[in-house]
Amino acid sequence: MAGIGVLAVALLAGGAYYAMHQRETRPQPALASGRETASAPPMANTTPAGDAKGFAARSAGKADSGKADPNRAAALEPHPGLTLRTGEILDYTADVAKVSNVATLRLQVAERRNLVGKNAWHLQAFAHTQNPLRMVFELDDQFDSYSDAGTLASLQYEMHLSERGQKVDSVQRMSTTGKEPATANASQTQVLPGTRDPLGMMQYLRHVDWSKTRDVRGPVYDGHKLYDVRATLAGSTQSVTVPAGTYATDKVEIRVFDNGAEMKDAHFFVYLAGDEARTPVLLEAEMPFASARVALTKSK
């Protein structure tokens, strides 16, 4: 059941859940300074700067013919109308299989601030397991994203994890060149231009005009590995009832590709309300061992 408490964070982009689910089988990240390269398919590690669009097309090559698609690069471009609301808090409850409220999730827009000379949004997520699951799997995780104010590309991604008494802290400063010096409390991670983390990707999806765009793609780094993520409109004006109320929503399907192959255990749906805020009111996942539903309980 590893990673169940951060299920909703995983639903933001897919790769995050996969990484958390496999944490026990690979080395843990640690707070460090230095330089590293995001774990990625060989094609991504050797892609020249500025060719993120090519990575996205090639990574999903097994899913389609690779023909030119004007929407394919949409997730890599600045969004002219991108506005987040400082202080926004969204609270969720997670149900897995037939067990209700196994975990809670809070998504928060903390502030807008300067980071290494760039205008950035500070985004946060907090995940906690609840009883009875908490009695066997105590989890209290925090994720912090500093994302570019214009594109929501990741500038810094932090994971502060506490699971079954074990604590892990990882602070990663993103670089597209690998030449910037790392700060004292962070490691430098080299990624493709336009790479987002799961929190930045979720916020971006809220700002896509799904009446005009049916498909967006882009690289997403989950703190361990780089994936190609594809989001596709799966339905419009669908009525969804959650504890916070009933909403007319756009249903967005999220698929995750690793080295060109679709990850069969990373298939998700996000339901975005038709209100001005485009609030994500429901997140669903189909996993090998169970289905999960993460529903909005309140917003402020």
C-alpha positions as CSV (number, residue, x, y, z in Angstrom):
1,M,0.0,0.0,0.0
2,A,3.0,2.3,-0.2
3,G,2.1,5.7,-1.6
4,I,-1.7,5.6,-0.9
5,G,-1.5,8.8,1.1
6,V,-0.1,10.7,-1.8
7,L,-2.5,9.2,-4.3
8,A,-4.0,12.5,-5.2
9,V,-0.7,14.1,-5.8
10,A,0.0,11.3,-8.2
11,L,-3.2,12.0,-10.0
12,L,-1.9,15.5,-10.8
13,A,0.4,14.0,-13.4
14,G,0.7,10.3,-13.0
15,G,4.4,9.8,-12.5
16,A,4.3,10.9,-8.9
17,Y,2.2,7.9,-7.8
18,Y,4.3,5.5,-9.7
19,A,7.5,6.8,-8.0
20,M,5.9,6.7,-4.5
21,H,4.5,3.2,-5.1
22,Q,8.0,1.9,-5.8
23,R,9.8,3.8,-3.1
24,E,10.6,0.7,-1.1
25,T,12.5,-0.9,-4.0
26,R,14.9,1.9,-4.8
27,P,17.2,4.4,-3.0
28,Q,15.7,7.3,-1.1
29,P,16.4,10.9,-2.0
30,A,18.1,13.0,0.6
31,L,18.7,16.6,1.3
32,A,21.9,17.5,-0.5
33,S,23.7,20.0,-2.5
34,G,25.3,19.3,-5.8
35,R,24.2,18.3,-9.3
36,E,22.3,15.5,-10.8
37,T,20.4,14.7,-14.0
38,A,16.7,13.8,-13.9
39,S,16.3,10.1,-14.5
40,A,14.8,9.9,-17.9
41,P,14.6,7.8,-21.1
42,P,17.9,7.9,-23.0
43,M,16.4,10.1,-25.6
44,A,15.5,12.7,-23.0
45,N,19.0,12.7,-21.5
46,T,20.6,13.5,-24.8
47,T,18.0,15.9,-26.2
48,P,19.5,19.3,-27.0
49,A,18.2,22.3,-25.1
50,G,15.0,23.6,-26.6
51,D,13.9,20.3,-28.1
52,A,11.4,19.4,-25.4
53,K,8.7,19.3,-28.0
54,G,10.7,16.5,-29.8
55,F,10.9,14.5,-26.6
56,A,7.2,14.7,-26.1
57,A,6.5,13.6,-29.6
58,R,9.0,10.7,-29.5
59,S,8.1,9.6,-26.0
60,A,4.5,9.0,-27.0
61,G,5.5,7.5,-30.4
62,K,4.2,4.1,-29.6
63,A,0.8,5.6,-28.9
64,D,0.2,7.2,-32.3
65,S,1.9,7.7,-35.6
66,G,3.8,10.9,-34.5
67,K,2.1,13.1,-37.0
68,A,2.3,16.8,-36.4
69,D,-0.3,18.0,-33.9
70,P,-0.5,21.8,-33.1
71,N,-1.9,20.9,-29.6
72,R,1.0,18.7,-28.7
73,A,3.2,21.5,-27.5
74,A,0.5,23.5,-25.8
75,A,1.7,22.5,-22.4
76,L,5.1,23.9,-23.0
77,E,4.1,27.4,-24.0
78,P,3.3,30.5,-21.8
79,H,-0.3,30.9,-21.0
80,P,-1.4,34.5,-21.6
81,G,-4.3,34.3,-19.1
82,L,-2.6,32.4,-16.4
83,T,-3.7,33.7,-13.0
84,L,-3.7,31.8,-9.7
85,R,-5.4,33.0,-6.5
86,T,-3.0,33.4,-3.6
87,G,-4.4,31.7,-0.5
88,E,-6.6,29.2,-2.3
89,I,-7.0,26.0,-0.3
90,L,-8.6,22.9,-1.7
91,D,-9.3,19.9,0.7
92,Y,-9.9,16.4,-0.5
93,T,-10.8,13.0,0.9
94,A,-9.5,9.8,-0.7
95,D,-11.5,6.5,-0.9
96,V,-9.7,3.3,-2.1
97,A,-11.8,0.3,-3.2
98,K,-14.7,0.2,-0.7
99,V,-12.8,2.0,2.2
100,S,-13.7,5.6,2.7
101,N,-11.5,8.4,3.9
102,V,-8.2,6.5,3.9
103,A,-6.3,9.7,3.4
104,T,-6.7,13.5,3.1
105,L,-5.1,15.9,0.7
106,R,-4.7,19.7,0.8
107,L,-3.7,21.7,-2.3
108,Q,-2.7,25.2,-1.6
109,V,-1.5,28.3,-3.5
110,A,0.8,29.7,-0.9
111,E,2.2,32.9,-2.5
112,R,3.8,34.6,-5.5
113,R,7.4,35.4,-4.9
114,N,10.8,35.9,-6.5
115,L,13.0,32.8,-6.8
116,V,16.6,33.1,-8.2
117,G,15.5,36.3,-10.1
118,K,12.3,34.7,-11.5
119,N,8.7,35.4,-10.7
120,A,7.3,32.2,-9.3
121,W,4.2,30.7,-7.7
122,H,4.7,28.7,-4.5
123,L,2.4,25.7,-4.7
124,Q,1.9,23.2,-1.9
125,A,0.3,19.8,-1.2
126,F,-0.1,18.0,2.1
127,A,-1.1,14.3,2.4
128,H,-2.0,12.4,5.5
129,T,-3.3,8.9,6.0
130,Q,-6.4,8.5,8.2
131,N,-7.6,5.7,10.5
132,P,-7.9,2.7,10.1
133,L,-5.1,2.8,7.4
134,R,-3.0,5.2,9.6
135,M,-2.7,2.4,12.2
136,V,-0.7,0.3,9.8
137,F,0.7,3.0,7.4
138,E,1.3,6.4,9.1
139,L,2.1,9.0,6.4
140,D,2.5,12.8,6.6
141,D,4.0,14.1,3.4
142,Q,4.5,17.7,2.1
143,F,5.3,18.8,-1.4
144,D,6.4,22.3,-2.4
145,S,6.6,23.5,-6.0
146,Y,8.1,26.8,-7.1
147,S,6.8,27.2,-10.6
148,D,7.4,29.9,-13.2
149,A,4.6,32.5,-13.1
150,G,4.1,32.5,-16.8
151,T,4.5,28.9,-17.9
152,L,4.4,26.9,-14.6
153,A,7.6,25.2,-15.6
154,S,9.2,23.9,-12.4
155,L,12.0,26.0,-10.9
156,Q,12.3,24.1,-7.6
157,Y,10.6,21.0,-6.3
158,E,10.7,19.8,-2.7
159,M,9.5,16.6,-1.1
160,H,9.4,16.4,2.7
161,L,8.2,12.9,3.5
162,S,7.4,11.2,6.8
163,E,6.2,7.6,6.3
164,R,6.1,4.9,9.1
165,G,8.6,6.9,11.1
166,Q,11.1,7.4,8.3
167,K,11.8,11.0,7.2
168,V,13.2,12.0,3.8
169,D,13.8,15.6,2.6
170,S,14.7,16.4,-1.0
171,V,15.1,19.9,-2.4
172,Q,15.8,20.0,-6.1
173,R,16.6,23.2,-8.1
174,M,15.7,22.7,-11.8
175,S,18.2,23.6,-14.5
176,T,17.9,23.3,-18.3
177,T,21.7,23.8,-18.8
178,G,23.3,22.2,-15.7
179,K,25.6,25.2,-15.4
180,E,23.9,27.1,-12.6
181,P,25.5,26.6,-9.1
182,A,23.5,24.7,-6.6
183,T,22.4,26.4,-3.4
184,A,23.6,25.1,0.0
185,N,20.4,23.2,0.8
186,A,19.5,21.9,-2.6
187,S,20.7,19.6,-5.3
188,Q,20.6,20.8,-8.9
189,T,18.6,18.6,-11.3
190,Q,18.9,19.0,-15.1
191,V,15.6,18.8,-16.9
192,L,14.3,19.6,-20.4
193,P,13.0,23.1,-21.1
194,G,9.3,23.4,-20.2
195,T,9.4,20.5,-17.6
196,R,6.7,20.8,-14.9
197,D,6.4,19.0,-11.6
198,P,3.0,17.4,-10.6
199,L,1.7,20.5,-8.8
200,G,2.6,22.8,-11.6
201,M,1.1,20.5,-14.1
202,M,-2.2,20.4,-12.3
203,Q,-2.4,24.1,-12.1
204,Y,-1.7,24.3,-15.8
205,L,-4.4,21.9,-16.7
206,R,-6.9,24.2,-14.9
207,H,-6.0,27.0,-17.3
208,V,-6.3,25.1,-20.6
209,D,-9.3,26.1,-22.6
210,W,-10.7,22.7,-23.2
211,S,-13.4,24.0,-25.6
212,K,-10.6,24.8,-28.0
213,T,-7.8,22.4,-27.1
214,R,-8.4,18.6,-26.9
215,D,-4.9,17.4,-26.2
216,V,-1.8,18.8,-24.4
217,R,1.5,17.1,-23.7
218,G,4.7,17.9,-21.9
219,P,7.6,16.6,-19.8
220,V,6.8,16.1,-16.0
221,Y,9.4,15.4,-13.4
222,D,8.1,13.7,-10.2
223,G,11.2,14.2,-8.1
224,H,12.8,10.9,-9.3
225,K,12.2,10.6,-13.0
226,L,11.2,12.4,-16.1
227,Y,8.0,11.3,-17.9
228,D,6.0,12.4,-20.9
229,V,2.4,13.2,-19.8
230,R,-0.5,13.5,-22.1
231,A,-3.8,15.1,-21.1
232,T,-6.9,14.7,-23.3
233,L,-10.4,15.9,-23.0
234,A,-12.6,12.9,-22.4
235,G,-16.0,14.5,-21.9
236,S,-17.7,17.9,-21.3
237,T,-20.5,19.1,-19.0
238,Q,-20.5,15.9,-17.0
239,S,-22.3,16.2,-13.7
240,V,-20.2,15.1,-10.7
241,T,-21.3,15.0,-7.0
242,V,-18.7,15.2,-4.3
243,P,-18.9,16.2,-0.6
244,A,-18.4,19.9,-1.6
245,G,-21.4,19.9,-3.9
246,T,-22.6,19.0,-7.5
247,Y,-20.6,20.4,-10.4
248,A,-20.8,20.4,-14.2
249,T,-17.3,19.4,-15.2
250,D,-14.8,18.7,-18.0
251,K,-13.4,15.2,-17.7
252,V,-9.7,15.1,-18.6
253,E,-7.8,11.9,-19.0
254,I,-4.2,11.7,-18.0
255,R,-1.8,9.2,-19.5
256,V,1.8,8.7,-18.7
257,F,4.6,7.5,-21.0
258,D,8.0,6.2,-20.0
259,N,10.5,5.7,-22.8
260,G,7.7,5.8,-25.4
261,A,5.6,3.1,-23.7
262,E,2.4,3.9,-21.9
263,M,2.4,3.0,-18.2
264,K,-0.6,0.8,-17.7
265,D,-0.7,1.3,-13.9
266,A,-0.7,5.1,-14.2
267,H,-4.1,6.0,-15.7
268,F,-6.0,8.9,-14.2
269,F,-9.0,11.2,-14.7
270,V,-9.4,14.8,-13.4
271,Y,-12.8,16.5,-13.4
272,L,-12.5,20.3,-13.6
273,A,-15.5,22.4,-12.6
274,G,-17.0,24.7,-15.2
275,D,-16.8,27.7,-12.8
276,E,-14.3,30.5,-13.3
277,A,-11.7,28.9,-11.0
278,R,-11.8,25.6,-12.9
279,T,-11.6,23.8,-9.6
280,P,-10.5,20.2,-9.7
281,V,-13.4,18.6,-7.9
282,L,-12.7,14.9,-8.5
283,L,-9.7,12.8,-9.3
284,E,-9.9,9.1,-10.2
285,A,-7.3,6.3,-10.6
286,E,-7.5,2.8,-11.8
287,M,-4.6,0.8,-10.2
288,P,-3.6,-2.8,-10.4
289,F,-4.8,-3.5,-6.9
290,A,-7.8,-1.1,-6.5
291,S,-9.6,1.9,-7.9
292,A,-9.4,5.2,-6.0
293,R,-11.5,8.3,-5.8
294,V,-10.2,11.6,-4.5
295,A,-13.1,14.1,-3.9
296,L,-13.3,17.7,-3.0
297,T,-14.7,18.3,0.5
298,K,-14.3,22.1,0.7
299,S,-12.5,25.1,-0.9
300,K,-11.6,28.5,0.2
